[in-house]
């Protein structure tokens, strides 16, 4: 199968252009999210690509660096749909009544999305490389083959310590994954990706195998 050429410079430039401006508050123009059209009915979502707000906090919560870049690069290499936060707004992974999820609802209805892959970032001290959150299986809506195929694709690139519902189940709050499956009827999985895999500047090899694994999984769905 054809694999994407991982261009570290392009990844760094994408992060610099779209997410780092204003101290990771993103581009302060237009909507607080960006949608990139695709030809494959799979959506890669990155709701924490920039800082985000939780009510009662005086400062925005920190971004999950390079998650938005991962979404954009996968859209470019596979033809999937991509959606990411573009500027500071309510946390889409904590509130259902927010612009990101309103747009998500309209998108999946119009484009008949079959699967949502929601990308997040975990700290480097975590024991896992990737923790796949499925709300204890509920968010897959009886499509367990999506989970099996995703694990196979990641491990096929040599990524070990791929856990399922170990720390982040995606079911404890109003996550994108929970919203997609319960409210929209779309199978969804949350990926909590360890920092050591999603930093192309510090670990370009790890970043490359991550992208290749995700690329293979998405292309096979198409």
ZIKA-V838274 format. One line per field, one symbol per residue. phi: phi as a letter, one per 40 degrees, with the letter a starting at -180 (. if undefined). psi: psi as a letter, one per 40 degrees, with the letter a starting at -180 (. if undefined). burial: 1 if it has 24 or more other C-alpha atoms within 12 Angstrom, else 0. Layout:
BEGIN
phi = ???
psi = ???
burial = ???
END
This chain:
BEGIN
phi = .cbcccbccccccccccbbcdfggcgccagccabbbcbbbcbbcbbcbcbcabbdgccbccccbdgcccdcccccccbgccbaacbacadcccbbccaddccccdcccccbfccabbbcbbbcccccccabccbffgcccfgbccccdcccccccccgccfcbbfcbbcgbcaccccccccccbgbdaacbcbddccbbcccbccccccdccccdccccccc
psi = hhiihhhdddddddddddddifffeahghaieihhhiiehfhhhigefdiiihhhehdiiiiigieddddddddddddeiiihiidihaiheedhdgiddddddddddddefhdhhhhhihiideididhhhheffedeefegeddddddddddddeehifhihfddgeeeeagiddddddddefhiihhhhhidddegdddgdddddddddddddddddd.
burial = 000101010011011101110001111000011111110111111111111110000000111111111111111111111111111111111111011111111011000011111111110000011111111111111000011001101110101001111111111001111111110111111111111111110000011111111111111010
END
